[in-house]
Amino acid sequence: MLVMITTFTILLSCCSATVYKVGDSDGWTAKDDTYYNWSEGKEFHVGDSLIFQYDRNFNDVTQVSGALELEFCDSSSPKAVYNTGHDAVTLKEPGYHHFISSNHSQCLSGQRLDVLVVHDPSRPIPPSLPRKILPFGKTYKVGDSKGWNVYDNDFYYKWSEEKQFHVGDNLLFKYDNEVNDVLEISGDLEFKSCDPTSPVAVFRTGHDLVRLTEPGVHYFISSKTGHCEGGLKLRVVVASTPSVSKLSPIDRLIRWLRTLISHHH
């Protein structure tokens, strides 16, 4: 059963979990005290989920390890990074869970959240929500064993040429974040000229999982001097998944729930 209000509850045959849209109608954005006030009266349980909705061109969700990182907006050693714009995070363990934006100014302006999660032994833990309501895709480690680094001008062209990418697939960029980064840029001109001035998104953790949420051509470069010119750039063509892409996010969630319920009977 799905009740669509700001918070809705998923009921399976043996157990239940609550799905909270973080910030309600405000979503995940920078506003003083919004998330403290939002979470204050709620009781979160193991198995509940948080939905973060935001513009992925300017934001992300970074889960950090403690109150100190939350207080100082320190995203340098994240536990997890989400960047699809519609992230479902299932609370799997009791205790405090801390979330910030890695955009430092946004975090300082109030875009941070901590929730206390409790575990009731009498309450069965339901299955986790999918992280994003998209088809389950493949995860490609960019560059395979070589990772994201400068090799030669056509290394990443050859790497991507024989692969077929679809909506829902993931690109995993692994690199030394002290000497490198990943920028998603908007077009072929910026790609050819290695222009990092107007990126669509910036990733700097050294272990970035980028979800391919839309069909079309996606471009990635390094902003570090000489790296893109040396071949550290990637172009991928993403095909849609017709049988799933026509469904709204809620329809996909309902389909997922029905699948789970059928497995319980």
Secondary structure as GFF3:
##gff-version 3
##sequence-region A 1 265
A	DSSP	beta_strand	7	11	.	.	.	ID=ss1
A	DSSP	beta_strand	16	21	.	.	.	ID=ss2
A	DSSP	three_ten_helix	24	26	.	.	.	ID=ss3
A	DSSP	alpha_helix	34	40	.	.	.	ID=ss4
A	DSSP	beta_strand	44	45	.	.	.	ID=ss5
A	DSSP	beta_strand	49	53	.	.	.	ID=ss6
A	DSSP	beta_strand	61	64	.	.	.	ID=ss7
A	DSSP	alpha_helix	67	71	.	.	.	ID=ss8
A	DSSP	beta_strand	80	82	.	.	.	ID=ss9
A	DSSP	beta_strand	86	90	.	.	.	ID=ss10
A	DSSP	beta_strand	95	100	.	.	.	ID=ss11
A	DSSP	alpha_helix	104	108	.	.	.	ID=ss12
A	DSSP	beta_strand	112	118	.	.	.	ID=ss13
A	DSSP	beta_strand	139	141	.	.	.	ID=ss14
A	DSSP	three_ten_helix	144	146	.	.	.	ID=ss15
A	DSSP	alpha_helix	155	161	.	.	.	ID=ss16
A	DSSP	beta_strand	165	166	.	.	.	ID=ss17
A	DSSP	beta_strand	170	174	.	.	.	ID=ss18
A	DSSP	beta_strand	182	185	.	.	.	ID=ss19
A	DSSP	alpha_helix	188	193	.	.	.	ID=ss20
A	DSSP	beta_strand	201	203	.	.	.	ID=ss21
A	DSSP	beta_strand	207	211	.	.	.	ID=ss22
A	DSSP	beta_strand	216	221	.	.	.	ID=ss23
A	DSSP	beta_strand	233	239	.	.	.	ID=ss24
A	DSSP	alpha_helix	242	245	.	.	.	ID=ss25
A	DSSP	alpha_helix	249	264	.	.	.	ID=ss26
###
